[in-house]
Amino acid sequence: MSFDTQQRQPGFPRLLPRPTVQTLGASPIRELANSAMGREDVLPFWFGESDQPTARFIRHAAMESLSHGETRYTQNLGRPYLRHGISEYLSQLHGTPIGMNRVAVTPSGVSGVMLAAQLLLEPGDHVVAITPLWPNLTEIPGILGARVSRFALSVVDGKWSLDVERLLQTLSTDTRMLLLNSPNNPTGWTISEDEIAPILHHCRQHGIWIICDDVYERLLYDLRVASAPSFLRHYVPGDRILSVNSFSKAWSMTGWRIGWLVAPPELLDDLAKLIEFNSSCVLEPIQRAAMTALLEGEDEVAALRQRLAATRTSLVDQLRSIDEIELPDAGGAMYVFFRINGYPDSMALAHQLVNQVGLGLAPGSAFGPEAATWLRWCHATDPERLQQGVQRLQQFLAGNKG
């Protein structure tokens, strides 16, 4: 009897992962995109990435490294030159010293979130997440057996807003961790300096860890400001602050899978062990490319920011001309988050848009139940395509009246 045949016999248990993994939800964005992948009639705006490839000089750095045979193992925490480069970059950006003894290179931003969670969470720990939120951030603590409470942003005076006073009431002595993403994916909400101070004070008093997803910190629509307000600017020794970041968004390096984690220096030795047991290290040519991005890529970041500010303004103006649409203001990222009156199920609506007019948007339900009526539109693309997308949306609404 073969092994395959044996498994089909009565009495043998089904092959299953542990229950926590079974309960993980598949990404609704992936589900939607996979259903229409390869269709030339679809305009896709569902993924969070620029339609431009990584800059040539960054790609060239990786190719040069490969041509020199730099394909061997590297340090768990990343090459010293890149850790030092990230340290220098962040210190200048935030106007405060951030030593390389606090910096670890990670294989992507999401890996940084997983490493931070593995570093700090035990089964049963209580995590509070500001939502709606990219689902990876809320699922990772659950994978490790933690309990996640959702604290929803709200729309106040036409703008995404955080009720700080009510948040502080939620962050009690039984809270282990606060998860915060600013600028926020999907809403674009961006924390203010005035909001950071009371949150940090409260978390210091109660010993609560703050995990900041800062991946979009450079992508602000106000071009006069270099980056979003950051908890890193307020860090003092002893603070329980970890900042996760990535080269994916600001430098258009989504497929490269490289990021970094800033943590208290006391945690770096244990973090290195976790990296060893997760991925060991990051390929050197990718680290070379990342270092080149830091050294030579500021013009690329500035150009992307200008482009995003222009495409957002254009898309918002077009969408707000449609009576059925509600679209709050936001401070950053690369998305327009909006809803259409009369369509309470964003997943059903997203499928209708794909099937009827070939418009690919991300359903808000992917980011949590508080966003079930919303849609996310990535505007990091050509303005002409955005205009075509709006025309398709108008065509859909016209065809579904009554």
N, C-alpha and C positions, 0 to 999 in steps of 0.2 A: 504493500500500500504506500503510495507516494505521500509526501508531507502535505501537499495541496489537497489531496483527496481526504486525508485524515482530518484536516481542519473542517471539512464539510460534514463530518459524521455527527449524529446526535450525541449530546453529552459533552462536547467540547465547547468551552466558553468562546465567545466572540473575542476577536483581537481588538482591544480598545485602549486608547490612552487614558490617563487619569481623568477623573470627572471634571476637574477644573478646566482642563484643556478642551474637553468635549463641549463645555458650555460657552467657549469663546465664539463670538459672532464673526462670520466672514465679513469682509469689508463691503458695504453696499456700493461704494464707489467702484471697487474692482468688479463686483457683480455686474453693475451696469455697463462699465467700460468693456468687459469681456464679452458681453452680449452683442456689442456693436463693433468690436475691434476688427479692423480690416475693411469696414464699409467706407467707400470713398465718398458717399453722399452725406456723411456725418461730419459736422464741425465740432471737434472735441475741445471742451473747456473744463473738463472735470478734474484733471490732475494739477497739482500745484508746482508747476515748473515753467520757466521761460521757454519760448519756442526757438530761442537762439542756442547754438551749440556753445560749449565752453570755448573761451578765447583761444586763439591759435597759439599764443606764446605760452599759455599754461599747458596745453596739450604737448607742445614741443618739449617742455621740461620733462614730462613723463617719458616721451620717446627717447630723449637723450639719456635718461637714466637707464631705460631698458637696453639701449645700444651699448651702454657701458657694463651691462651684466649685473646691475644692482637688483638681484632677485632673491637674496638670502634673507634669513630671519633678521628682524630688527628688535630694538628694545620694547618691552611690554608697554611702557608709557609713551613710546614714540621716540623718534630720533631727537637728540638734544637740540640740534639746529632748529627743528620745527617747534619744539616746546618753547625754546627761547624766542623764536619769531612770534608765536602766539602771545607770549608774555609781553613782549614789546608792543605789539599791536593793541592789545587790550589796555595796557597801561596808558598808552597815548590816547586811545579812544575814550576812556572813562576818566582820565585825569587823576588816577590813583595807582600806586604801585601794585602790580599783580605779578608776583614772582613765578618763575618756571617751576618752583617747588610746589605750586598749586595746580599745575597744568598737566593733563594727560591727553594724549591723542587717542581718539576712538574710531572704530570702523563705522562711522555714520553718527548722526545725531540721535537716532532712535536707539542705537547701541549704548550711547551715553546715558539715555534715560533708563535702560535696562540695568546698566552697571550701577547707577545711582540707587536704583530700587534694591538690587541685590546687596548692595553695601549697607543699606539702612533698615530694610523692612523684614519683619518676622511675620509668620502666619498669624492672622488676627489683628494686626496693627491697623489703626484707623487713618485713612488718607482722605483729605478734602481736596477736591479738584474744582477749579473755576471753569465753568462750562458755559456754552458748548465748547467742545474741545476735540482736536484730532484724536481719534479713538485709540491709537497706540498708547497714548499717555494714560488713559484710564484703564485700559486692559492689562498693562504690564503689572501694576500692583496686584491685580486680581490673580494673575498667573502665579504670583508668589504667595498667594493666600491672604493678602491684606483685604480689608474692607474699604470700599471707596464710596464716599458721599459726594454728591454733586451740588455745587453752589452756582446757581445760574446768574449770568449777566442779564441785565434788563435794558429796555430802550426807554430813555428819559429825555424828553425834549428833542426827539428825533436823533438821538445819538446813543451808541452802546455805552453802558454805564455799569460800574461796580458799586454795590451798596457796601461800603467798607465797614460801617458800624454793624450791620447785620452779619457780615462775614466774621468779624471778630467774636461775635456771640457764638458762632458756629465752631470756632477754633478753641476747643476746650482742653483741659488737662489730659484727656484721653486721645488727643490728636497727635499722631506721630509725624505727619508730613503734610505740607501744603504744596499742591502742584499748580503752577501758574505759567501761562504762556502769553507773552506780550512782546510785540503785537500778536494778537490772537488769530489762530487759524481755527474757525473760519470767519469770525466776525470782523476782524481788523481792530477790535478794541485794543487800546494802548494805555497802559498804566501811567499815572502821573507821579511826579516826585512827591506831591502832597499825599498820595495814597500809599506810597512805599513806606514812609516814616511810621505811621501807626501800625501797619501790618508787621513790620520788622520789630518794633518795640514789643508788640503783643507776643510774637513768636519767641523773642528772647526771654520774656517773662515765663513762658510755659514750656520752654525747651523743645519747640516745634521746628523740625527741619523744613527749609524752603527749597524746593527744586524749581528752578526757573528754566523754562524752555525759551532761550533767547535767539532762536534760529532766524527770526525775522527782524532782529533789533536794528539792522541797517536800513531796512526797507520802510522808511517813513515817507508819507506824502508831503510833509513839510520839508522842503529841500534846504531850509536854513539850519536844520538840526542834524548833527552827524549821526546820532543813534538814539534809540528809545531810552527812556529812564531805566536804570538798571540797579538791582540790589547790590551788584558788585561795587558800585560807587560808595556804598554805605558800610561795606564790610570792615569789621575790626576783628582781631584775633579772638577766637572763641565763638564767633558766629556760626550758626548752622545753616550755611548757604552753599548750594551747589548750582552752578550755571552750566547748562548744556547748550552747545552751539554746533554749527555745521558750516561747511563750505558750500553746501548744496544750493542755497537760495541766492545769496548776495553775489556769488561768483559764478552762478549758473553751472554748478558741478553736481547736479542731482545724482547722476549715475556713478560717480566716482566712489561714493560711500566713504567719506572721511569727515570727521568732526573733532570736537574736543570737549573736555569736561574740566571745569574749574572747581576745585574742592578745597576745603581746609587742608593744610599741609600734613596734618596728623593722619589723614586718611590715605595718603598716596601709596604707602607701602602695601596696604591691604587692597587698594584699588588695582595695583599692579598684579597682585595674585589673581584677582577676579578676571582681569583682561587675559591673563595666561590661560585660565580655565574656560574662557569664552571663545577667544579668537587668536590668542597668542600675540599678534602684532598686526600692523598695517604695512602693506607692500611699500617698499621704498620709492618706486617711481611715483606712486600716488602722493607720498609725503613730499617728494621734490616738487610735484605740481602744486600742492597746497602752499608750500613755502614761496613759490614763484607768484602765486595769487596774492599772498600777503605783501610781497615786496613790490610787485609791479601792477597789481590789479585795481588800484584805487580808482583809476579812470573808468574801468569797467563797471565798478560798483556805482559810481556817479552817473554813468550813462544809463544803467538799468533803472536807477531811482528816478531819473528824469522821465524815462520812458513810462514807468509805472504811474507816475503822477499824471502824465498826460493821458494815458489810456484809461485810467480810473475816471478822470474828469469827463472824458468823452462818453464812456459807458454809463456812468451815473446820470449824466444829462439826458442821454437817450432813454434810459429805463424810467427815469422820473417823469418823462413826458407821457408815459402810459398810465392811465388813471387807476388801473387795478393794482398797481405795484406799490409796496411799502419798502423803502430802502433807507435805513439809518446811516448816519455819518460814522466814519471810522478813521483811525489815525495811521494805520500802516498795514503791512503784509502785501499780498498780491491778489486779493479777492474782493468781489462785491457780493455781499450777503443780503438777500432780499426775499420777499415773499409776494405771492400773487393772491389777492382776495378771491375766495371761492374755491381754493385748491388746498384742502387741509392735509393731504397725504403727499409729502414731497417725493417719496420713492415712486408712487404710482404716477405722479406728474412727470418725474424725470424719465420714466419709461415712455410715457406718452409723447414727450418732446422728441425723444430719439426716434420713435417709430413713426410719428406723424410728419415731422418737419426736419429730422436729422440734426437736432440741436442737443449736444452732449453737455449737461450740467451735473454737478454733484448734488445728490439729495441731502438736505439738512439733517435728516434722520441718521445719517452716518456719523454725526457729531454729537448725538445724544437725543433723548426724548424731548428736551426743551427746545430743540430745533426742528421738530418734526414737520413744521409747515414751511420751512425755509429752503432756499436753493443757494448753492455757492457757485460763483462764476469766476474762474481764473482769468484775469485780464492781462497777463504777461505775454501778450501776443500782438500780432499785427493789427493796427486800428481798422483796416479794411475788413479783416475777418470778424472783428467785433461787430462792426456795422452789419455785416451779413447775418451774424447771429441774432442781433436785435430784430432784423427784418423777419427772420424765421420765427422768432418768438411772437412778433406781431401777427404773423400769418397764422400761427397756432391759436392765439387768442381770438382772432377774427373767426376762425373756423369752428370754435367751440363755444360761442356765445349762446346763452339760453340753454 
